[in-house]
Amino acid sequence: MTRYVLLSIAIPEEQFEVATAVFSLWPVIGVEEAVDELTICLDQKDWHDGDEAAIVADLEAAGVRAHITKLGTEEDQNWNAEWEKSVDPVIVNERIAIVPEWRADEVDAPLKLIITPKMSFGTGHHATTRMMCRLMEKYVQKDDRWIDVGTGTGVLAILAIKLGAASAWGFDNNEWSILNARENVVRNNVEEKVTIDQLELQETTLTPCDGLAANLYRHLVIPYAPAFVRSVKPGGVILVSGILKYDADEVEAPFLALGCTVLDALQESEWCAIAFRTPTA
């Protein structure tokens, strides 16, 4: 029977993307995300003594702060069935629930989002996704046009339509995310109103919109504040998250300098989400 090596590494969540790029240099079969931790899986036949130190060295060379928390092995089993058992519905609030397809019948909510994850972000299990959902519920208006930057599973673009928006455009640079988001769009019967594209933010021209959601990291939100503000109509809404509460002031600064005002701010555990109103003139 095949055995697998599971290596868990403590990594700040804002560095997950860089870490995942480093893992692509190794024969990694899968990556599991937790709070400030990534667990990678490799076939035991591809594993050699000292590989854990070499992986950490590669991460540190890429500027990722990392240390090993656990190293172990697992026997082969029906991983898909085991994984499905572990994915619970997420009740965002009294109206919004995010549920995997195989558990959709267990939840009765006015806004039920059927999100079946693969390797993409946005299942509702992370505080930032839940906070963004709550802000969108408050600020999406009927017939709005929304942009979802870094769409992940497509959950925020789908929610915008469920809340009455006329259209939503989501994009991401990750191929897995795009495939997953498009599947989820179809599962939620919003394919006529949601467009999903694979694009790099730095190479993308943002189209005019009424609202923009960016559940990213601080190092992406801050430099793109001018582009976000230019894209959103005067008096429109920009929602940002993926931000540690300690970085809130630093993230707010470029938006305030551009004439935006803070409409709202939420905080859950170490994370926060902020709603801005773009200047009216």
C-alpha positions in Angstrom: 0.0 0.0 0.0 1.2 3.5 -0.9 2.4 5.6 2.0 2.5 9.4 2.0 4.6 11.9 3.8 2.7 14.8 5.4 4.8 17.9 6.3 3.1 20.7 8.2 4.8 24.1 8.1 3.9 27.3 10.0 3.7 30.1 7.5 2.0 33.5 7.7 -1.2 33.4 5.6 -0.1 36.5 3.6 2.9 34.4 2.3 0.8 31.4 1.2 1.0 32.3 -2.5 4.8 32.6 -2.5 5.1 29.3 -0.5 2.8 27.5 -2.9 5.1 28.6 -5.8 8.1 27.2 -3.9 6.3 23.9 -3.3 5.8 23.6 -7.1 9.5 22.9 -7.3 9.0 19.8 -5.3 7.0 16.6 -6.2 4.1 17.8 -4.0 0.8 15.9 -4.5 -1.4 18.3 -2.5 -1.5 21.2 -0.2 -3.9 21.7 2.7 -4.4 25.2 4.2 -5.1 26.0 7.8 -4.7 29.2 9.8 -1.1 30.2 9.4 -0.1 26.7 8.4 0.3 24.7 5.2 0.5 20.9 5.0 2.0 19.4 2.0 1.7 15.8 0.9 4.3 13.8 -1.0 4.6 10.1 -2.0 7.0 8.4 0.4 9.1 7.1 -2.5 9.9 10.7 -3.5 10.9 11.6 0.1 14.5 11.6 1.3 16.1 12.3 4.7 16.8 15.9 5.1 14.1 17.1 2.6 12.2 18.9 5.4 15.2 21.1 6.1 15.7 21.7 2.3 12.1 22.7 1.8 12.3 25.2 4.7 15.6 26.6 3.2 13.9 27.1 -0.1 11.0 28.9 1.6 13.4 31.2 3.5 15.4 31.9 0.4 12.1 33.1 -1.2 11.5 35.4 1.8 8.9 33.2 3.5 9.0 32.9 7.3 8.6 29.2 8.0 9.2 26.5 10.6 8.1 22.9 10.7 5.3 22.0 13.1 4.8 18.3 12.2 6.2 15.5 10.1 4.4 12.2 9.7 3.2 9.5 7.3 -0.3 8.3 6.3 -1.5 5.1 4.6 -3.3 5.4 1.3 -7.1 5.7 1.7 -10.2 7.2 0.0 -8.9 10.7 0.4 -11.8 12.3 -1.4 -14.3 10.7 0.9 -12.3 11.6 4.0 -12.0 15.2 2.8 -15.7 15.5 2.1 -16.5 14.5 5.6 -14.3 17.3 6.9 -16.0 20.1 4.9 -18.8 21.5 7.0 -21.4 24.1 6.0 -20.6 27.7 7.1 -23.4 29.8 8.5 -22.3 33.4 7.8 -25.3 34.9 9.5 -29.1 34.4 9.6 -29.4 34.9 5.8 -26.2 33.6 4.2 -24.8 30.1 4.3 -21.9 28.6 2.3 -22.3 24.9 1.8 -20.5 22.2 -0.3 -22.7 20.6 -2.9 -22.9 17.2 -1.2 -24.4 18.9 2.0 -26.6 21.4 0.3 -29.8 19.7 1.5 -28.8 20.0 5.1 -29.0 23.8 5.2 -32.1 26.1 4.7 -31.0 29.7 4.3 -32.4 32.6 2.2 -29.0 33.0 0.5 -27.5 29.6 0.2 -24.2 29.6 -1.8 -23.2 26.2 -3.1 -19.5 26.3 -3.1 -17.5 23.1 -3.6 -13.9 23.9 -3.1 -10.8 22.4 -4.8 -7.6 24.2 -4.0 -9.0 27.7 -4.1 -9.7 30.2 -1.4 -13.2 31.2 -0.3 -15.1 28.4 1.4 -16.3 30.6 4.2 -14.1 28.8 6.8 -11.8 31.8 6.9 -12.8 34.9 8.8 -12.0 37.2 5.9 -14.5 35.5 3.6 -17.3 35.6 6.2 -16.7 39.3 6.9 -16.7 40.1 3.2 -20.0 38.3 2.8 -21.5 40.4 5.6 -20.3 43.7 4.1 -21.6 42.7 0.7 -25.0 42.0 2.1 -25.0 45.5 3.5 -23.7 47.4 0.5 -24.6 45.6 -2.7 -27.5 47.4 -4.4 -30.0 46.2 -7.0 -28.6 46.2 -10.6 -25.1 47.0 -9.4 -22.0 46.0 -11.4 -19.4 44.3 -9.2 -15.8 43.2 -9.6 -14.3 40.4 -7.4 -10.5 40.8 -7.4 -8.8 37.4 -6.6 -12.1 35.5 -6.9 -10.9 32.1 -5.6 -14.0 29.9 -5.5 -16.1 32.7 -7.0 -18.1 33.0 -3.8 -18.2 36.8 -3.6 -19.1 37.2 -7.3 -21.9 34.7 -6.8 -23.1 36.4 -3.7 -23.2 39.8 -5.5 -25.7 38.3 -8.0 -27.8 36.6 -5.2 -28.0 40.0 -3.5 -29.4 41.7 -6.7 -26.4 42.9 -8.7 -26.9 42.9 -12.4 -23.4 41.5 -13.2 -20.2 40.4 -11.5 -16.8 39.9 -13.0 -14.3 37.8 -11.0 -10.7 37.1 -11.9 -7.8 35.3 -10.4 -4.3 34.3 -11.5 -4.6 30.7 -10.4 -5.8 28.1 -12.9 -7.3 25.8 -10.2 -9.3 28.8 -8.9 -10.7 29.7 -12.3 -11.8 26.1 -13.0 -13.4 25.9 -9.5 -15.0 29.3 -9.7 -16.6 28.5 -13.1 -18.0 25.2 -11.7 -19.4 27.0 -8.7 -21.0 29.7 -10.9 -22.9 27.0 -12.8 -23.9 25.2 -9.5 -25.5 28.5 -8.3 -27.3 29.1 -11.7 -25.7 32.5 -12.2 -23.7 31.8 -15.3 -25.6 34.4 -17.3 -24.5 37.2 -15.0 -21.1 36.2 -13.7 -17.9 36.2 -15.8 -14.8 34.5 -14.5 -11.3 35.1 -16.1 -7.8 34.0 -15.5 -5.8 37.3 -15.2 -2.9 38.8 -13.3 -3.9 41.9 -11.4 -0.9 43.9 -12.5 -1.8 43.2 -16.2 -5.5 43.9 -15.8 -7.4 47.0 -16.7 -10.3 47.3 -14.3 -13.6 48.2 -15.9 -16.1 50.8 -14.5 -18.2 49.3 -11.7 -20.5 50.2 -8.8 -18.6 48.1 -6.2 -15.4 46.2 -5.9 -14.4 43.4 -3.5 -10.7 42.6 -2.9 -10.1 39.8 -0.4 -6.4 39.8 -0.9 -3.3 40.5 1.2 -2.0 43.9 2.4 0.9 43.9 0.0 -1.6 43.7 -2.9 -4.3 46.0 -1.6 -2.1 49.0 -0.8 -0.4 49.5 -4.2 -3.6 48.9 -6.1 -5.7 51.4 -4.2 -5.5 54.0 -7.0 -6.6 51.4 -9.6 -9.5 50.3 -7.4 -10.7 53.9 -6.8 -10.5 54.8 -10.5 -12.6 51.8 -11.4 -15.4 52.4 -8.9 -18.0 55.0 -9.7 -18.1 58.2 -7.6 -19.9 57.4 -4.4 -19.4 53.6 -5.0 -18.1 51.0 -2.6 -14.8 49.2 -2.2 -14.5 46.3 0.2 -11.1 45.0 1.2 -10.0 42.2 3.5 -7.2 39.6 3.9 -5.8 42.2 6.3 -4.5 41.6 9.8 -6.1 44.0 12.3 -2.6 45.4 13.1 -2.3 46.6 9.4 -5.7 48.3 9.2 -4.3 51.9 9.4 -1.6 51.2 6.8 -4.2 49.8 4.4 -6.7 52.7 5.0 -4.1 55.3 4.4 -3.9 55.2 0.5 -7.7 55.1 0.2 -8.1 58.1 2.5 -5.4 60.0 0.6 -7.4 59.5 -2.5 -10.5 61.0 -1.0 -12.3 57.9 0.1 -14.1 57.6 3.5 -14.4 54.6 5.8 -18.0 53.4 5.8 -17.6 50.3 7.9 -15.0 48.0 9.5 -15.4 44.5 10.8 -13.0 42.4 12.9 -12.9 38.7 13.6 -10.0 37.1 15.5 -6.8 38.6 14.1 -8.4 39.7 10.8 -10.4 42.7 9.6 -12.4 43.9 6.7 -13.0 47.5 5.6 -15.6 49.2 3.5 -14.7 52.5 1.7 -17.0 55.0 -0.1 -15.3 56.5 -3.1 -15.2 60.3 -3.4 -18.3 61.8 -5.1 -16.3 64.6 -6.8 
